[in-house]
Amino acid sequence: MQRIDRRSFLSESAFLAACAAMAPRLNEACADEDTAPAKRPSASDTLRIAVVGVRGQGAGHVKGYAANKRNNTVVTTICDVDSAVIGPSMKHVEQVQGKAPKYEKDIRKVLEDKDVDCISIATPNHWHALAAIWAMQAGKDVYVEKPVSHNVLEGRRIVEAARKYNKICQTGTQSRSMPGMRAAIDFIHQGKIGTVKVARGLCYKLRGSIGKVSGEQKIPETIDYDLWSGPAPIKPLKRARLHYDWHWIWDYGNGDLGNQGIHEMDKARWGLNKNTFPNSVLSVGGRFGYVDDGETANTQIICFDYGDCELIFEVRGLPSKSPYPGKESPQTGKKPGNFVGNVWYGSEGFVVCPSYSGGIAYNNDGEVIKKFSGSGDHFGNFVKAVRSRKKEDLHADIEEGHLSSALCHLGNISYRLGVDEPFTSRRPPFESRMANEIGQDTVAHLRENGVDVSSISYKLGRKLTLDAKTEGIVGDKEATLMLTREYRKGFEVPSKV
């Protein structure tokens, strides 16, 4: 029986074994006062869905709902501020439902439609909270993509709206509906690997340069830029692509920590069984390997201290060691530098989950003791809860989405308030031994990518002390201001629901 040295696992050798045993899974299912009980749709009622934002992930929403006989759903409306991106989704709905859906550019028109039961949101991050809150105020149930918010306070406002208006609100973290992942987490919660002291999340995903433009770029005529900007300030477009590259611009996105990383952050916290903010957070990192118009970190380590355990998270956007050196990674099938997953270290073993839908448990001698696999239907779970009117039926209730998204935002606040620290400094950035060891591995990773760390600095984040009860930052007015943002008139996320 193959054995894996537990310490060497830190440098990814256990991931190699885990990936070897797992099939690829990464791209799977990837009225201001109305507190009266909502009507429970019967099993025979067809739920009418409007999908908001269809250029990327929203196209998957359309396919998940359109003429879905098992869940008895149809897509009645496509909403996107860019008329140039709606074609594939409009065509798909027409093909499978026999009739083209309605198209609206402005979400407010959709919310006025009494024939829409649910809103499924896949807009850029800066629109998630406002769209979700508006939808629930309009009497709709909501499925909202991850991260559910653009900043910490937005997430809590969505939770408050869901509770006040008695609406079902699902978070788009699909792993929560995967039987294999649910079994792996249950295995951890049952104490099968003993007391868990560390959860580790990894987001090693290739992110190349987005290029650097010399000045303001023209907004395509097909886009209503005022609507696209929404809650965010209207600024000149100073990147080559309006779409997608917003992920790396602070006004709209949250970096890979809040893009791909939120999936792994959610699973890491889930495995630790923590349902509050941690005691503190510290983040380090930078944007290395190229100079472009991106603002967020492409290399980042965040350590969250919960007192009795810690959560350590990593982002790597440059090519990293593949689980299969020189070969295609079985996780992606194409890109050998990509790896996203989680590890939970217990006193009697550890669990590795290198996919959305399963993982492997090992004992301390590196022997496999159990495997977990199985895919599920996250949209179907949402529909089930809409029909039952029980938020407890949701696998990813909005509160779960808020707590995990908030961790990403807190990590970014720490990072953004950091100071430049030379890589040559001998001062370890973390109090955590494992986090510092990971930091050393990260420096080696940068060198392997041709980054001359001897002549540059990284951002040493500010350590933030948190109040779990109030979800606030203690003794730091500057950081506290970053828990929210200023909103444009007409697009304000309410400070109180």
Number of C-alpha atoms within 10 A of each C-alpha: 6 8 14 18 13 18 10 10 15 16 13 14 16 23 23 16 20 23 22 15 14 20 17 18 20 18 10 14 21 15 11 13 9 14 12 9 10 16 10 13 16 11 12 8 11 16 24 18 25 32 27 27 25 25 20 14 14 22 21 16 26 27 16 19 26 24 20 17 10 8 21 17 19 23 30 23 23 27 25 25 23 21 15 13 17 18 11 14 24 21 15 18 23 16 13 14 16 11 13 18 21 13 16 18 19 15 21 14 10 23 22 12 12 10 14 19 21 25 26 29 30 27 24 22 24 26 23 23 28 20 26 28 24 19 26 27 22 20 21 27 29 27 27 26 25 29 34 36 30 29 27 25 23 25 24 24 22 29 22 17 22 25 17 17 24 22 26 28 32 31 25 28 27 24 27 26 25 22 18 24 25 22 18 25 24 15 17 25 17 11 13 19 22 16 19 23 16 24 25 24 28 24 26 25 22 17 13 13 17 16 13 13 13 9 11 12 14 11 13 11 10 11 17 16 17 13 18 20 19 20 24 19 14 14 11 11 15 16 21 17 13 16 12 11 17 20 22 21 15 16 19 20 24 28 24 25 33 28 18 18 26 25 29 29 29 25 27 28 21 20 23 21 14 14 13 16 22 21 16 21 27 26 29 28 27 19 19 22 18 13 12 15 18 22 18 22 24 26 24 26 27 27 25 25 21 19 10 9 15 25 22 24 26 28 24 29 22 24 19 20 17 20 24 17 12 10 13 16 21 21 22 18 14 11 16 22 23 24 26 23 23 25 27 25 21 21 15 15 23 25 29 23 30 27 27 30 29 25 27 24 25 24 21 18 13 19 15 20 14 13 19 19 21 16 18 18 17 25 19 19 19 26 25 18 22 28 17 16 20 14 21 11 17 23 22 24 23 27 20 22 28 25 23 31 28 27 24 26 23 26 27 28 26 22 26 22 17 19 14 14 17 16 16 11 10 7 9 13 16 19 11 15 10 16 22 16 14 18 20 12 14 20 15 13 18 19 14 14 14 10 16 14 16 11 9 13 16 19 22 22 25 19 19 24 17 20 15 15 8 10 17 18 21 14 11 12 9 11 19 14 12 20 19 15 17 12 14 14 9 8 15 14 23 15 10 9 18
